[in-house]
Amino acid sequence: MSNKNILKHDETKHLLYFSFSEGEAYVSYNIENEIWNLNYSLVSEELRGQGIAKDLVQQSLDFVLSKNIKIKISCSYIDKIFNKNLHKYGILKEYNS
């Protein structure tokens, strides 16, 4: 699935997302003191069960890693994926959830 989905970034709405004609999938964030708080993830019901959420979160974490952005995580699903991949993403986290 990850080869088909291309992560997009909407800086105005503070969203990292995939575009689909039949629904939506996004991670939202807010910024405080140059730290991104990844606070919500959503995959529309019609898109669930396809691995899209995991792919979205991993690509979102890869994006912030590539930009050297410090993060805080307030979403339990994002935190779950982050903690399963501490070897890769551990350097990103500024604060505990």
N, C-alpha and C positions, 0 to 999 in steps of 0.2 A: 504493500500500500504506500510506503513512503516514497517510492519512485514516481508515483502518479500525483501526489499532493504537493503543491508548491506553496510554501508559507509566504503570506503577504503581511505587510505592516501598515497599519493606519495610525500615524503619529497623532493625528487630531483626536481620534476617538480612543486612543490608547488600547488598540487591539492588535493581536497577532492572530491571523486567521487563514482558513482555507476557503476558497470559493466553490460553492456547489449550486446547481440549479434547483435541487430538491431539498435544501435545508441549509443550516449554518453550523459552523464549528469554529470556536474562537477561545482565546485566552485573553482576559482583560487584565490591565494593570494600572496602577497610579504611581506617580513619581513624587518622592519626598526626599530632599537632601541628596539628590542624584542616585537614590536607591529605588529600584523598581520593585513594587509590591505586586507580585503575581497573585491576584485576589479571587479569580473566578475562571472556571473553564466550563464550556458548554458544547455539547454536540446534540443537534436536533434528533428527536426520537427516530425519525425515518433513516438516519445515518448510523445509528448505534449498532454494535455487534460486528463492525467491520475493521476494528483496530484503529479507527480514525482518532480517537481521543489520545491514545498512547503516542501515535505518530505526531499529532499536533503538539503535545507537551514536549516530546523529545526535540522536535524541530524548534520549538520556542526556546527551550533551554540552550540548544546549539546556537541559536541566533544571539541570545544575550552573552553567551560565552565568546562568540566571535567579535562582539562589540566591547568586551571587557566590562560589562555592566554588573554591578553588585545587585543582589536581589534579596528580597524578603518574600516568604511564601505564606499566604493566608488561605490557600485552597487545599483541602485534604488530598484530592486526587493528584494535583501537581506535586505536593509534598511526597506522596507515595512513590511517584516516578523518580523524583529527585533522589530520594533516599536509596532506591534500588540501583542508582547509578552514581553514588558518591565518588567513586574513583575518577569519574569524568567531570562531574559538576560541582564537587565540594568547594572548589575555589570561589565559586560565585556567591555563596551565601554570606550575607553580612550579619544577619540576626537570626535567632531561632524563631520558629513559627509561633 
